[in-house]
Amino acid sequence: MSRRDRIERALTIAFEPSHLEVVNESHMHAVPKNAETHFKVVVVAEAFVGKGAVARHQLVYGALREELAAGLHAVAITSRDPAEWSARPEANVSPPCAS
């Protein structure tokens, strides 16, 4: 199973999201070809209602604890509750790596 699939599975189990995107952005960084080290995740879930950005990110990092311990280097996180996503259904665009 790829790291992308494991991330998707972990976030699905943790949050039962109404919307989930897991994008491998490793190719945008100075890493070996086919690396799985840098990801962007977009998670829309009821679990984020009433929580600030820091608390949401802590929840996502907690769900990805095993992957982070196993070499996942970076995760760009967009975390919204369903009402926020309905109002603004787009994710942040990741900037290119400075190398």
Backbone atoms as SQL, in Angstrom:
CREATE TABLE atoms (id INTEGER PRIMARY KEY, chain TEXT, resi INTEGER, resn TEXT, atom TEXT, x REAL, y REAL, z REAL);
INSERT INTO atoms VALUES
  (1, 'A', 1, 'MET', 'N', 0.858, -1.181, 0.000),
  (2, 'A', 1, 'MET', 'CA', 0.000, 0.000, 0.000),
  (3, 'A', 1, 'MET', 'C', 0.900, 1.239, 0.000),
  (4, 'A', 2, 'SER', 'N', 0.583, 2.210, -0.826),
  (5, 'A', 2, 'SER', 'CA', 1.384, 3.429, -0.910),
  (6, 'A', 2, 'SER', 'C', 1.158, 4.302, 0.320),
  (7, 'A', 3, 'ARG', 'N', 2.102, 5.211, 0.546),
  (8, 'A', 3, 'ARG', 'CA', 1.948, 6.150, 1.659),
  (9, 'A', 3, 'ARG', 'C', 0.688, 6.986, 1.464),
  (10, 'A', 4, 'ARG', 'N', 0.407, 7.378, 0.236),
  (11, 'A', 4, 'ARG', 'CA', -0.808, 8.162, -0.032),
  (12, 'A', 4, 'ARG', 'C', -2.043, 7.401, 0.427),
  (13, 'A', 5, 'ASP', 'N', -2.094, 6.122, 0.100),
  (14, 'A', 5, 'ASP', 'CA', -3.229, 5.294, 0.506),
  (15, 'A', 5, 'ASP', 'C', -3.308, 5.157, 2.027),
  (16, 'A', 6, 'ARG', 'N', -2.160, 5.009, 2.676),
  (17, 'A', 6, 'ARG', 'CA', -2.153, 4.897, 4.141),
  (18, 'A', 6, 'ARG', 'C', -2.614, 6.192, 4.797),
  (19, 'A', 7, 'ILE', 'N', -2.198, 7.329, 4.234),
  (20, 'A', 7, 'ILE', 'CA', -2.640, 8.624, 4.757),
  (21, 'A', 7, 'ILE', 'C', -4.151, 8.759, 4.593),
  (22, 'A', 8, 'GLU', 'N', -4.648, 8.437, 3.411),
  (23, 'A', 8, 'GLU', 'CA', -6.091, 8.516, 3.160),
  (24, 'A', 8, 'GLU', 'C', -6.865, 7.624, 4.133),
  (25, 'A', 9, 'ARG', 'N', -6.365, 6.432, 4.336),
  (26, 'A', 9, 'ARG', 'CA', -7.029, 5.491, 5.265),
  (27, 'A', 9, 'ARG', 'C', -7.025, 6.030, 6.693),
  (28, 'A', 10, 'ALA', 'N', -5.885, 6.534, 7.152),
  (29, 'A', 10, 'ALA', 'CA', -5.791, 7.059, 8.516),
  (30, 'A', 10, 'ALA', 'C', -6.725, 8.240, 8.731),
  (31, 'A', 11, 'LEU', 'N', -6.795, 9.143, 7.763),
  (32, 'A', 11, 'LEU', 'CA', -7.665, 10.318, 7.898),
  (33, 'A', 11, 'LEU', 'C', -9.141, 9.928, 7.804),
  (34, 'A', 12, 'THR', 'N', -9.453, 8.951, 6.982),
  (35, 'A', 12, 'THR', 'CA', -10.839, 8.483, 6.877),
  (36, 'A', 12, 'THR', 'C', -11.289, 7.842, 8.179),
  (37, 'A', 13, 'ILE', 'N', -10.445, 7.030, 8.761),
  (38, 'A', 13, 'ILE', 'CA', -10.782, 6.394, 10.035),
  (39, 'A', 13, 'ILE', 'C', -10.929, 7.439, 11.138),
  (40, 'A', 14, 'ALA', 'N', -10.029, 8.397, 11.183),
  (41, 'A', 14, 'ALA', 'CA', -10.033, 9.390, 12.258),
  (42, 'A', 14, 'ALA', 'C', -11.187, 10.381, 12.165),
  (43, 'A', 15, 'PHE', 'N', -11.566, 10.774, 10.942),
  (44, 'A', 15, 'PHE', 'CA', -12.499, 11.902, 10.800),
  (45, 'A', 15, 'PHE', 'C', -13.791, 11.600, 10.059),
  (46, 'A', 16, 'GLU', 'N', -13.891, 10.494, 9.355),
  (47, 'A', 16, 'GLU', 'CA', -15.055, 10.235, 8.505),
  (48, 'A', 16, 'GLU', 'C', -15.396, 11.493, 7.696),
  (49, 'A', 17, 'PRO', 'N', -14.450, 11.986, 6.911),
  (50, 'A', 17, 'PRO', 'CA', -14.626, 13.270, 6.233),
  (51, 'A', 17, 'PRO', 'C', -15.709, 13.257, 5.160),
  (52, 'A', 18, 'SER', 'N', -16.333, 14.415, 4.982),
  (53, 'A', 18, 'SER', 'CA', -17.282, 14.573, 3.887),
  (54, 'A', 18, 'SER', 'C', -16.545, 14.912, 2.593),
  (55, 'A', 19, 'HIS', 'N', -15.303, 15.365, 2.733),
  (56, 'A', 19, 'HIS', 'CA', -14.439, 15.639, 1.582),
  (57, 'A', 19, 'HIS', 'C', -13.007, 15.365, 2.022),
  (58, 'A', 20, 'LEU', 'N', -12.254, 14.664, 1.185),
  (59, 'A', 20, 'LEU', 'CA', -10.861, 14.357, 1.498),
  (60, 'A', 20, 'LEU', 'C', -10.042, 14.329, 0.219),
  (61, 'A', 21, 'GLU', 'N', -8.934, 15.046, 0.241),
  (62, 'A', 21, 'GLU', 'CA', -7.966, 15.013, -0.847),
  (63, 'A', 21, 'GLU', 'C', -6.603, 14.728, -0.226),
  (64, 'A', 22, 'VAL', 'N', -5.863, 13.820, -0.833),
  (65, 'A', 22, 'VAL', 'CA', -4.499, 13.527, -0.413),
  (66, 'A', 22, 'VAL', 'C', -3.640, 13.585, -1.672),
  (67, 'A', 23, 'VAL', 'N', -2.748, 14.579, -1.724),
  (68, 'A', 23, 'VAL', 'CA', -1.957, 14.821, -2.926),
  (69, 'A', 23, 'VAL', 'C', -0.474, 14.698, -2.591),
  (70, 'A', 24, 'ASN', 'N', 0.215, 13.825, -3.318),
  (71, 'A', 24, 'ASN', 'CA', 1.658, 13.687, -3.156),
  (72, 'A', 24, 'ASN', 'C', 2.330, 14.840, -3.901),
  (73, 'A', 25, 'GLU', 'N', 2.953, 15.741, -3.160),
  (74, 'A', 25, 'GLU', 'CA', 3.642, 16.889, -3.749),
  (75, 'A', 25, 'GLU', 'C', 5.159, 16.741, -3.677),
  (76, 'A', 26, 'SER', 'N', 5.620, 15.537, -3.464),
  (77, 'A', 26, 'SER', 'CA', 7.057, 15.298, -3.328),
  (78, 'A', 26, 'SER', 'C', 7.831, 15.746, -4.565),
  (79, 'A', 27, 'HIS', 'N', 7.227, 15.595, -5.738),
  (80, 'A', 27, 'HIS', 'CA', 7.902, 15.977, -6.979),
  (81, 'A', 27, 'HIS', 'C', 8.237, 17.464, -7.033),
  (82, 'A', 28, 'MET', 'N', 7.613, 18.267, -6.178),
  (83, 'A', 28, 'MET', 'CA', 7.861, 19.709, -6.133),
  (84, 'A', 28, 'MET', 'C', 9.040, 20.056, -5.226),
  (85, 'A', 29, 'HIS', 'N', 9.704, 19.051, -4.682),
  (86, 'A', 29, 'HIS', 'CA', 10.771, 19.257, -3.705),
  (87, 'A', 29, 'HIS', 'C', 12.035, 18.533, -4.124),
  (88, 'A', 30, 'ALA', 'N', 13.118, 18.881, -3.471),
  (89, 'A', 30, 'ALA', 'CA', 14.415, 18.278, -3.789),
  (90, 'A', 30, 'ALA', 'C', 14.540, 16.929, -3.092),
  (91, 'A', 31, 'VAL', 'N', 13.835, 15.945, -3.643),
  (92, 'A', 31, 'VAL', 'CA', 13.850, 14.583, -3.102),
  (93, 'A', 31, 'VAL', 'C', 14.027, 13.612, -4.268),
  (94, 'A', 32, 'PRO', 'N', 14.400, 12.369, -3.983),
  (95, 'A', 32, 'PRO', 'CA', 14.556, 11.395, -5.071),
  (96, 'A', 32, 'PRO', 'C', 13.246, 11.175, -5.829),
  (97, 'A', 33, 'LYS', 'N', 13.381, 10.776, -7.082),
  (98, 'A', 33, 'LYS', 'CA', 12.211, 10.457, -7.912),
  (99, 'A', 33, 'LYS', 'C', 11.358, 9.398, -7.207),
  (100, 'A', 34, 'ASN', 'N', 10.055, 9.546, -7.304),
  (101, 'A', 34, 'ASN', 'CA', 9.068, 8.640, -6.702),
  (102, 'A', 34, 'ASN', 'C', 9.050, 8.679, -5.175),
  (103, 'A', 35, 'ALA', 'N', 9.581, 9.735, -4.588),
  (104, 'A', 35, 'ALA', 'CA', 9.543, 9.876, -3.131),
  (105, 'A', 35, 'ALA', 'C', 8.108, 10.083, -2.667),
  (106, 'A', 36, 'GLU', 'N', 7.864, 9.716, -1.440),
  (107, 'A', 36, 'GLU', 'CA', 6.559, 9.947, -0.815),
  (108, 'A', 36, 'GLU', 'C', 6.815, 10.632, 0.518),
  (109, 'A', 37, 'THR', 'N', 7.305, 11.859, 0.444),
  (110, 'A', 37, 'THR', 'CA', 7.723, 12.578, 1.652),
  (111, 'A', 37, 'THR', 'C', 6.930, 13.848, 1.925),
  (112, 'A', 38, 'HIS', 'N', 6.356, 14.452, 0.903),
  (113, 'A', 38, 'HIS', 'CA', 5.654, 15.730, 1.028),
  (114, 'A', 38, 'HIS', 'C', 4.232, 15.577, 0.479),
  (115, 'A', 39, 'PHE', 'N', 3.248, 15.866, 1.326),
  (116, 'A', 39, 'PHE', 'CA', 1.850, 15.721, 0.919),
  (117, 'A', 39, 'PHE', 'C', 1.038, 16.952, 1.271),
  (118, 'A', 40, 'LYS', 'N', -0.031, 17.146, 0.514),
  (119, 'A', 40, 'LYS', 'CA', -1.054, 18.133, 0.851),
  (120, 'A', 40, 'LYS', 'C', -2.316, 17.348, 1.151),
  (121, 'A', 41, 'VAL', 'N', -2.980, 17.699, 2.256),
  (122, 'A', 41, 'VAL', 'CA', -4.253, 17.064, 2.573),
  (123, 'A', 41, 'VAL', 'C', -5.315, 18.142, 2.751),
  (124, 'A', 42, 'VAL', 'N', -6.487, 17.844, 2.250),
  (125, 'A', 42, 'VAL', 'CA', -7.657, 18.676, 2.450),
  (126, 'A', 42, 'VAL', 'C', -8.671, 17.786, 3.153),
  (127, 'A', 43, 'VAL', 'N', -9.029, 18.169, 4.380),
  (128, 'A', 43, 'VAL', 'CA', -9.936, 17.366, 5.189),
  (129, 'A', 43, 'VAL', 'C', -11.115, 18.233, 5.614),
  (130, 'A', 44, 'VAL', 'N', -12.315, 17.799, 5.264),
  (131, 'A', 44, 'VAL', 'CA', -13.538, 18.492, 5.661),
  (132, 'A', 44, 'VAL', 'C', -14.310, 17.532, 6.556),
  (133, 'A', 45, 'ALA', 'N', -14.505, 17.944, 7.826),
  (134, 'A', 45, 'ALA', 'CA', -15.133, 17.012, 8.763),
  (135, 'A', 45, 'ALA', 'C', -15.847, 17.741, 9.893),
  (136, 'A', 46, 'GLU', 'N', -16.877, 17.108, 10.395),
  (137, 'A', 46, 'GLU', 'CA', -17.615, 17.628, 11.560),
  (138, 'A', 46, 'GLU', 'C', -16.705, 17.771, 12.773),
  (139, 'A', 47, 'ALA', 'N', -15.671, 16.959, 12.854),
  (140, 'A', 47, 'ALA', 'CA', -14.754, 16.997, 13.998),
  (141, 'A', 47, 'ALA', 'C', -14.082, 18.356, 14.173),
  (142, 'A', 48, 'PHE', 'N', -14.080, 19.183, 13.131),
  (143, 'A', 48, 'PHE', 'CA', -13.420, 20.483, 13.199),
  (144, 'A', 48, 'PHE', 'C', -14.336, 21.625, 13.636),
  (145, 'A', 49, 'VAL', 'N', -15.615, 21.350, 13.782),
  (146, 'A', 49, 'VAL', 'CA', -16.561, 22.395, 14.190),
  (147, 'A', 49, 'VAL', 'C', -16.131, 22.956, 15.548),
  (148, 'A', 50, 'GLY', 'N', -16.024, 24.282, 15.616),
  (149, 'A', 50, 'GLY', 'CA', -15.701, 24.956, 16.871),
  (150, 'A', 50, 'GLY', 'C', -14.235, 24.916, 17.265),
  (151, 'A', 51, 'LYS', 'N', -13.383, 24.357, 16.413),
  (152, 'A', 51, 'LYS', 'CA', -11.958, 24.268, 16.721),
  (153, 'A', 51, 'LYS', 'C', -11.177, 25.243, 15.847),
  (154, 'A', 52, 'GLY', 'N', -10.134, 25.815, 16.424),
  (155, 'A', 52, 'GLY', 'CA', -9.257, 26.711, 15.687),
  (156, 'A', 52, 'GLY', 'C', -8.268, 25.936, 14.832),
  (157, 'A', 53, 'ALA', 'N', -7.505, 26.658, 14.038),
  (158, 'A', 53, 'ALA', 'CA', -6.564, 26.036, 13.106),
  (159, 'A', 53, 'ALA', 'C', -5.522, 25.180, 13.818),
  (160, 'A', 54, 'VAL', 'N', -4.979, 25.652, 14.917),
  (161, 'A', 54, 'VAL', 'CA', -3.949, 24.888, 15.622),
  (162, 'A', 54, 'VAL', 'C', -4.514, 23.565, 16.137),
  (163, 'A', 55, 'ALA', 'N', -5.679, 23.597, 16.744),
  (164, 'A', 55, 'ALA', 'CA', -6.298, 22.374, 17.266),
  (165, 'A', 55, 'ALA', 'C', -6.612, 21.398, 16.128),
  (166, 'A', 56, 'ARG', 'N', -7.068, 21.911, 15.000),
  (167, 'A', 56, 'ARG', 'CA', -7.373, 21.061, 13.851),
  (168, 'A', 56, 'ARG', 'C', -6.107, 20.381, 13.335),
  (169, 'A', 57, 'HIS', 'N', -5.044, 21.163, 13.219),
  (170, 'A', 57, 'HIS', 'CA', -3.788, 20.606, 12.715),
  (171, 'A', 57, 'HIS', 'C', -3.232, 19.575, 13.685),
  (172, 'A', 58, 'GLN', 'N', -3.372, 19.821, 14.970),
  (173, 'A', 58, 'GLN', 'CA', -2.928, 18.834, 15.952),
  (174, 'A', 58, 'GLN', 'C', -3.687, 17.522, 15.784),
  (175, 'A', 59, 'LEU', 'N', -4.981, 17.610, 15.515),
  (176, 'A', 59, 'LEU', 'CA', -5.774, 16.401, 15.276),
  (177, 'A', 59, 'LEU', 'C', -5.295, 15.647, 14.035),
  (178, 'A', 60, 'VAL', 'N', -5.017, 16.386, 12.970),
  (179, 'A', 60, 'VAL', 'CA', -4.542, 15.752, 11.736),
  (180, 'A', 60, 'VAL', 'C', -3.170, 15.119, 11.966),
  (181, 'A', 61, 'TYR', 'N', -2.255, 15.856, 12.594),
  (182, 'A', 61, 'TYR', 'CA', -0.934, 15.290, 12.890),
  (183, 'A', 61, 'TYR', 'C', -1.058, 14.055, 13.778),
  (184, 'A', 62, 'GLY', 'N', -1.979, 14.076, 14.711),
  (185, 'A', 62, 'GLY', 'CA', -2.195, 12.913, 15.565),
  (186, 'A', 62, 'GLY', 'C', -2.645, 11.704, 14.762),
  (187, 'A', 63, 'ALA', 'N', -3.530, 11.927, 13.799),
  (188, 'A', 63, 'ALA', 'CA', -4.009, 10.829, 12.957),
  (189, 'A', 63, 'ALA', 'C', -2.896, 10.280, 12.071),
  (190, 'A', 64, 'LEU', 'N', -1.897, 11.123, 11.779),
  (191, 'A', 64, 'LEU', 'CA', -0.799, 10.721, 10.897),
  (192, 'A', 64, 'LEU', 'C', 0.474, 10.379, 11.666),
  (193, 'A', 65, 'ARG', 'N', 0.353, 10.192, 12.950),
  (194, 'A', 65, 'ARG', 'CA', 1.503, 9.938, 13.832),
  (195, 'A', 65, 'ARG', 'C', 2.420, 8.839, 13.292),
  (196, 'A', 66, 'GLU', 'N', 1.852, 7.719, 12.892),
  (197, 'A', 66, 'GLU', 'CA', 2.670, 6.591, 12.406),
  (198, 'A', 66, 'GLU', 'C', 3.417, 6.948, 11.125),
  (199, 'A', 67, 'GLU', 'N', 2.760, 7.641, 10.223),
  (200, 'A', 67, 'GLU', 'CA', 3.417, 8.025, 8.971),
  (201, 'A', 67, 'GLU', 'C', 4.532, 9.032, 9.225),
  (202, 'A', 68, 'LEU', 'N', 4.308, 9.962, 10.131),
  (203, 'A', 68, 'LEU', 'CA', 5.347, 10.939, 10.465),
  (204, 'A', 68, 'LEU', 'C', 6.557, 10.239, 11.078),
  (205, 'A', 69, 'ALA', 'N', 6.318, 9.258, 11.920),
  (206, 'A', 69, 'ALA', 'CA', 7.412, 8.502, 12.536),
  (207, 'A', 69, 'ALA', 'C', 8.149, 7.642, 11.505),
  (208, 'A', 70, 'ALA', 'N', 7.469, 7.311, 10.404),
  (209, 'A', 70, 'ALA', 'CA', 8.047, 6.431, 9.384),
  (210, 'A', 70, 'ALA', 'C', 8.643, 7.190, 8.192),
  (211, 'A', 71, 'GLY', 'N', 8.848, 8.505, 8.327),
  (212, 'A', 71, 'GLY', 'CA', 9.530, 9.244, 7.274),
  (213, 'A', 71, 'GLY', 'C', 8.725, 10.262, 6.503),
  (214, 'A', 72, 'LEU', 'N', 7.453, 10.402, 6.796),
  (215, 'A', 72, 'LEU', 'CA', 6.676, 11.480, 6.178),
  (216, 'A', 72, 'LEU', 'C', 7.280, 12.796, 6.655),
  (217, 'A', 73, 'HIS', 'N', 7.757, 13.607, 5.731),
  (218, 'A', 73, 'HIS', 'CA', 8.511, 14.802, 6.092),
  (219, 'A', 73, 'HIS', 'C', 7.638, 16.045, 6.273),
  (220, 'A', 74, 'ALA', 'N', 6.653, 16.232, 5.406),
  (221, 'A', 74, 'ALA', 'CA', 5.876, 17.460, 5.447),
  (222, 'A', 74, 'ALA', 'C', 4.438, 17.212, 5.020),
  (223, 'A', 75, 'VAL', 'N', 3.515, 17.915, 5.687),
  (224, 'A', 75, 'VAL', 'CA', 2.090, 17.839, 5.354),
  (225, 'A', 75, 'VAL', 'C', 1.526, 19.253, 5.343),
  (226, 'A', 76, 'ALA', 'N', 1.052, 19.687, 4.193),
  (227, 'A', 76, 'ALA', 'CA', 0.332, 20.953, 4.088),
  (228, 'A', 76, 'ALA', 'C', -1.132, 20.630, 4.342),
  (229, 'A', 77, 'ILE', 'N', -1.734, 21.288, 5.327),
  (230, 'A', 77, 'ILE', 'CA', -3.074, 20.911, 5.765),
  (231, 'A', 77, 'ILE', 'C', -4.081, 22.022, 5.497),
  (232, 'A', 78, 'THR', 'N', -5.178, 21.663, 4.857),
  (233, 'A', 78, 'THR', 'CA', -6.368, 22.498, 4.805),
  (234, 'A', 78, 'THR', 'C', -7.428, 21.719, 5.563),
  (235, 'A', 79, 'SER', 'N', -7.913, 22.287, 6.665),
  (236, 'A', 79, 'SER', 'CA', -8.905, 21.603, 7.505),
  (237, 'A', 79, 'SER', 'C', -10.092, 22.533, 7.703),
  (238, 'A', 80, 'ARG', 'N', -11.249, 22.067, 7.271),
  (239, 'A', 80, 'ARG', 'CA', -12.464, 22.889, 7.371),
  (240, 'A', 80, 'ARG', 'C', -13.606, 22.053, 7.894),
  (241, 'A', 81, 'ASP', 'N', -14.556, 22.742, 8.515),
  (242, 'A', 81, 'ASP', 'CA', -15.791, 22.039, 8.855),
  (243, 'A', 81, 'ASP', 'C', -16.714, 22.164, 7.637),
  (244, 'A', 82, 'PRO', 'N', -17.771, 21.375, 7.564),
  (245, 'A', 82, 'PRO', 'CA', -18.615, 21.376, 6.357),
  (246, 'A', 82, 'PRO', 'C', -19.190, 22.743, 5.978),
  (247, 'A', 83, 'ALA', 'N', -19.587, 23.551, 6.954),
  (248, 'A', 83, 'ALA', 'CA', -20.138, 24.870, 6.632),
  (249, 'A', 83, 'ALA', 'C', -19.069, 25.775, 6.022),
  (250, 'A', 84, 'GLU', 'N', -17.861, 25.718, 6.550),
  (251, 'A', 84, 'GLU', 'CA', -16.764, 26.521, 5.995),
  (252, 'A', 84, 'GLU', 'C', -16.445, 26.081, 4.565),
  (253, 'A', 85, 'TRP', 'N', -16.447, 24.775, 4.342),
  (254, 'A', 85, 'TRP', 'CA', -16.151, 24.258, 3.006),
  (255, 'A', 85, 'TRP', 'C', -17.233, 24.659, 2.015),
  (256, 'A', 86, 'SER', 'N', -18.492, 24.656, 2.453),
  (257, 'A', 86, 'SER', 'CA', -19.590, 25.081, 1.580),
  (258, 'A', 86, 'SER', 'C', -19.432, 26.542, 1.183),
  (259, 'A', 87, 'ALA', 'N', -18.965, 27.356, 2.119),
  (260, 'A', 87, 'ALA', 'CA', -18.788, 28.781, 1.856),
  (261, 'A', 87, 'ALA', 'C', -17.562, 29.052, 0.984),
  (262, 'A', 88, 'ARG', 'N', -16.528, 28.237, 1.131),
  (263, 'A', 88, 'ARG', 'CA', -15.265, 28.421, 0.389),
  (264, 'A', 88, 'ARG', 'C', -14.701, 27.068, -0.010),
  (265, 'A', 89, 'PRO', 'N', -15.222, 26.467, -1.065),
  (266, 'A', 89, 'PRO', 'CA', -14.815, 25.104, -1.445),
  (267, 'A', 89, 'PRO', 'C', -13.528, 25.029, -2.263),
  (268, 'A', 90, 'GLU', 'N', -12.472, 25.591, -1.711),
  (269, 'A', 90, 'GLU', 'CA', -11.185, 25.478, -2.382),
  (270, 'A', 90, 'GLU', 'C', -10.101, 25.284, -1.331),
  (271, 'A', 91, 'ALA', 'N', -9.028, 24.707, -1.755),
  (272, 'A', 91, 'ALA', 'CA', -7.907, 24.465, -0.857),
  (273, 'A', 91, 'ALA', 'C', -6.800, 25.468, -1.148),
  (274, 'A', 92, 'ASN', 'N', -5.927, 25.615, -0.190),
  (275, 'A', 92, 'ASN', 'CA', -4.763, 26.472, -0.395),
  (276, 'A', 92, 'ASN', 'C', -3.873, 25.856, -1.455),
  (277, 'A', 93, 'VAL', 'N', -3.232, 26.702, -2.240),
  (278, 'A', 93, 'VAL', 'CA', -2.311, 26.248, -3.279),
  (279, 'A', 93, 'VAL', 'C', -0.923, 26.178, -2.652),
  (280, 'A', 94, 'SER', 'N', -0.266, 25.062, -2.803),
  (281, 'A', 94, 'SER', 'CA', 1.073, 24.888, -2.246),
  (282, 'A', 94, 'SER', 'C', 2.089, 25.615, -3.098),
  (283, 'A', 95, 'PRO', 'N', 3.003, 26.348, -2.464),
  (284, 'A', 95, 'PRO', 'CA', 4.037, 27.044, -3.233),
  (285, 'A', 95, 'PRO', 'C', 5.114, 26.057, -3.681),
  (286, 'A', 96, 'PRO', 'N', 5.838, 26.399, -4.748),
  (287, 'A', 96, 'PRO', 'CA', 6.921, 25.514, -5.157),
  (288, 'A', 96, 'PRO', 'C', 8.061, 25.566, -4.134),
  (289, 'A', 97, 'CYS', 'N', 8.816, 24.491, -4.073),
  (290, 'A', 97, 'CYS', 'CA', 9.940, 24.401, -3.134),
  (291, 'A', 97, 'CYS', 'C', 11.050, 25.335, -3.603),
  (292, 'A', 98, 'ALA', 'N', 11.746, 25.930, -2.640),
  (293, 'A', 98, 'ALA', 'CA', 12.878, 26.803, -2.968),
  (294, 'A', 98, 'ALA', 'C', 14.118, 25.982, -3.307),
  (295, 'A', 99, 'SER', 'N', 14.016, 24.668, -3.244),
  (296, 'A', 99, 'SER', 'CA', 15.080, 23.695, -3.490),
  (297, 'A', 99, 'SER', 'C', 15.849, 23.557, -2.245);
